[in-house]
Amino acid sequence: MSGMGQPRLQGQVALITGAGSGIGAATARIFAQEGASVFLVDADAQGLERTRQAIVQATPEARVLCAQADVSDLSLALEAVARCVKELGGLDILVNNAAMRNYSAAALATAAEWHAIVGVNLVGITNYCHAALPHLRSTGHGSIVNVSSCYAVKGRKGMALYDATKAAQLALTRSLACEEAAHGVRVNAVCPGSTLTDFHVGRAQKIGKSVEQLKTERKDTSLLGRWATPEEIAWPILWMASSEGSFITGSTLVVDGGLHIV
């Protein structure tokens, strides 16, 4: 909990996708520390259990539920949200963090590759918004935070499919903000830069790189000359989701150490 006052999410319920590792896991831990009951969704059951255990260890009084699900499946999204509302008593915050990657060049990518990544990175968000919005609207203060990428606003080669879907998330965020303002639901996006997540650590270890070696490789991808920790992305997500961001909607917060202006 920050400071000495009341936890910032006391009495609220948050559903977080992609919560089995990295930014999603860090967000879940911080939300629980700040008083939220958390419902965790991920395709990786082992990752979900690791996150659940970390939350319970850090915040023994936390209420935590998990659901293994591919976010591209609407029926599973509806089931997850229904269970969240039934067992945790409602839904105040939705964090759409689940994502998949693809390393094909745009000119070589197959239709199947495009369908797969759009299914997770874009349709996955709309699935959880579709399922969650009736409940978020009923609170009068619902909040959605979509986790995009700094490469939604900055170009590079080799990640066209991923970056295109991340840019589409920002357009979706703006449209949803316009549509949901009348219902009291705020919709914003956070764009992380280079973040030292379990994904990057695992990928490096598979090719024989140590974490220390990995840390030296992003010194030129931000003005701050280093990777972000997952927690450094989770705190801005918390701020956007909480009542501290009550007059912010349709906005994109770039949390990339200045990469997008380099």
C-alpha positions in Angstrom: 0.0 0.0 0.0 1.3 3.4 -0.9 1.6 6.1 1.8 -0.3 5.8 5.1 -3.9 6.3 3.9 -6.6 3.9 2.8 -5.5 1.5 0.1 -6.3 3.0 -3.3 -8.5 0.1 -4.5 -10.1 -0.8 -1.2 -13.4 -2.7 -1.8 -13.0 -2.9 -5.6 -12.8 -5.9 -7.9 -10.4 -6.1 -10.8 -10.1 -8.6 -13.6 -6.6 -8.8 -15.2 -5.8 -10.8 -18.4 -2.3 -12.1 -19.0 -1.8 -12.2 -15.3 0.4 -15.3 -15.3 3.6 -13.4 -15.6 5.3 -10.1 -16.3 3.3 -6.9 -16.3 0.0 -8.7 -15.7 1.4 -10.5 -12.6 3.0 -7.3 -11.2 -0.3 -5.5 -11.7 -2.2 -8.2 -9.9 0.2 -8.1 -7.0 0.0 -4.3 -6.7 -3.8 -4.2 -7.1 -4.1 -6.8 -4.3 -1.7 -4.8 -2.1 -3.9 -1.7 -2.7 -7.0 -3.5 -1.5 -8.6 -5.0 -4.6 -10.0 -8.5 -5.0 -8.4 -9.8 -8.1 -9.6 -12.3 -10.8 -6.7 -13.5 -12.9 -6.9 -14.8 -16.4 -4.2 -16.5 -18.5 -3.7 -19.3 -20.9 -0.8 -20.6 -18.7 -2.2 -22.4 -15.6 1.2 -22.7 -14.0 1.8 -19.0 -14.4 -1.5 -18.3 -12.8 -0.7 -20.4 -9.8 2.7 -18.7 -9.4 1.0 -15.3 -9.4 -1.7 -16.4 -7.0 0.9 -17.8 -4.6 2.9 -14.5 -4.8 -0.1 -12.5 -4.0 -1.2 -14.6 -1.1 2.3 -14.5 0.3 2.6 -10.7 0.1 -1.0 -10.0 1.0 -2.5 -12.9 3.0 -5.9 -11.2 3.3 -6.3 -10.8 -0.5 -9.1 -12.4 -2.4 -7.7 -14.1 -5.5 -9.4 -16.3 -8.1 -7.9 -17.7 -11.3 -9.3 -18.9 -14.7 -7.2 -20.6 -17.4 -8.4 -19.2 -20.7 -7.4 -18.2 -24.2 -8.7 -14.6 -24.4 -9.7 -15.1 -28.1 -12.5 -17.4 -26.9 -15.6 -15.2 -26.2 -17.4 -18.0 -24.3 -14.5 -18.3 -21.9 -14.5 -14.5 -21.4 -18.2 -14.6 -20.6 -17.6 -17.5 -18.1 -14.7 -15.7 -16.4 -16.5 -12.4 -16.0 -19.7 -14.2 -14.7 -17.6 -16.2 -12.2 -15.7 -13.0 -11.1 -19.0 -11.1 -10.4 -20.6 -14.1 -8.7 -17.7 -15.0 -6.4 -16.0 -11.7 -5.8 -19.2 -9.6 -5.7 -18.9 -7.4 -8.8 -16.4 -5.9 -11.2 -15.0 -2.3 -11.1 -11.8 -2.6 -13.2 -10.7 -4.5 -16.3 -7.1 -4.6 -17.3 -6.6 -6.1 -20.8 -3.0 -7.2 -20.7 -2.9 -10.6 -22.5 -0.9 -10.6 -25.7 0.9 -12.8 -28.2 3.9 -12.0 -30.3 4.9 -12.7 -33.9 8.3 -12.1 -35.6 7.4 -12.5 -39.2 8.1 -9.6 -41.7 4.9 -8.0 -42.9 5.5 -9.0 -46.5 6.0 -12.7 -45.5 3.3 -13.1 -42.8 0.6 -15.6 -43.6 -3.1 -15.1 -43.2 -3.1 -17.7 -40.4 -0.5 -15.6 -38.5 -2.5 -12.5 -38.9 -5.7 -14.2 -37.7 -4.0 -15.6 -34.7 -2.4 -12.4 -33.4 -5.5 -10.3 -34.1 -7.6 -12.9 -32.3 -5.6 -12.4 -29.1 -4.4 -8.8 -29.2 -7.5 -7.2 -30.6 -10.5 -9.6 -30.5 -9.3 -10.7 -27.0 -9.8 -7.2 -25.7 -13.2 -6.8 -27.3 -14.2 -10.2 -25.8 -13.5 -9.1 -22.3 -15.0 -5.6 -22.8 -18.1 -7.2 -24.2 -18.4 -9.5 -21.1 -17.4 -6.9 -18.6 -19.1 -3.7 -19.7 -22.5 -4.4 -18.3 -21.0 -4.8 -14.9 -18.5 -1.9 -15.2 -21.4 0.4 -16.2 -23.5 -0.6 -13.2 -20.8 0.7 -10.8 -20.9 4.2 -12.1 -17.1 4.4 -11.9 -15.9 1.5 -14.1 -12.4 1.7 -15.5 -10.7 -0.2 -18.4 -6.9 -0.1 -19.0 -5.6 -1.6 -22.2 -1.9 -2.5 -22.2 -0.6 -1.6 -25.6 3.1 -0.9 -26.5 5.3 2.1 -27.2 5.7 0.5 -30.6 2.1 1.4 -31.3 3.4 5.0 -31.7 7.0 4.3 -32.9 8.1 2.2 -35.9 10.6 -0.6 -36.1 11.2 -3.7 -38.4 10.5 -7.3 -37.7 7.4 -6.9 -35.5 4.8 -5.6 -37.9 2.0 -7.9 -36.8 2.4 -7.2 -33.1 2.9 -3.5 -33.6 -0.1 -3.2 -35.9 -2.4 -4.8 -33.4 -1.0 -2.7 -30.6 -1.7 0.5 -32.6 -5.2 -0.8 -33.2 -5.7 -1.1 -29.5 -5.2 2.6 -29.1 -7.9 3.4 -31.7 -10.2 0.9 -29.9 -9.4 2.6 -26.6 -10.4 6.0 -28.0 -13.6 4.7 -29.6 -14.6 2.8 -26.4 -13.9 6.0 -24.3 -16.3 7.9 -26.6 -19.0 5.2 -26.4 -18.7 4.5 -22.6 -18.4 8.0 -21.2 -22.2 8.3 -20.9 -22.2 5.1 -18.8 -19.5 6.4 -16.4 -16.8 4.0 -17.7 -13.3 5.4 -18.4 -11.1 3.7 -21.0 -7.4 4.4 -21.2 -4.2 2.7 -22.6 -0.7 2.3 -21.2 2.1 1.8 -23.6 5.1 0.1 -22.0 8.6 0.2 -23.4 11.4 -2.4 -22.9 10.3 -4.3 -19.8 12.3 -7.1 -18.3 9.5 -9.7 -18.1 9.7 -13.4 -17.6 9.1 -13.7 -21.4 12.3 -11.9 -22.3 14.3 -13.7 -19.5 13.1 -17.1 -20.7 13.8 -16.3 -24.3 17.3 -15.2 -23.5 18.0 -18.3 -21.3 17.0 -20.6 -24.2 19.9 -19.2 -26.2 22.3 -19.2 -23.4 22.2 -15.6 -22.3 22.2 -14.7 -18.6 19.9 -12.0 -17.1 22.9 -9.8 -16.6 23.8 -10.1 -20.3 20.2 -9.3 -21.2 20.2 -6.2 -19.1 23.0 -4.7 -21.1 21.2 -5.0 -24.4 18.5 -2.3 -24.0 20.8 0.6 -22.9 20.0 2.4 -26.2 16.3 1.7 -26.2 15.3 4.5 -23.8 16.6 7.8 -22.6 17.0 6.2 -19.2 19.3 3.6 -20.6 17.8 0.5 -19.1 14.9 -1.9 -19.0 11.8 -1.2 -17.0 10.8 -3.6 -14.2 7.2 -5.0 -14.5 6.3 -3.0 -11.4 7.3 0.3 -13.1 4.5 -0.4 -15.7 2.1 -1.7 -13.1 2.1 1.5 -11.0 0.9 3.7 -13.9 -1.7 1.1 -14.7 -2.9 1.4 -11.1 -3.0 5.1 -11.3 -5.0 5.0 -14.6 -7.4 2.5 -13.1 -8.0 4.1 -9.8 -10.0 7.2 -8.8 -6.8 9.2 -8.9 -7.3 9.1 -12.7 -11.0 10.0 -12.5 -10.8 12.8 -15.1 -8.8 10.8 -17.6 -10.4 8.9 -20.4 -9.4 8.1 -24.0 -5.8 8.8 -23.2 -2.6 7.0 -24.0 0.1 7.0 -21.4 3.5 6.1 -22.8 5.7 4.5 -20.1 8.9 3.8 -22.1 11.7 5.8 -20.5 11.5 8.2 -23.4 12.0 5.7 -26.2 9.2 7.1 -28.4 11.0 10.5 -28.7 14.5 9.1 -29.5 
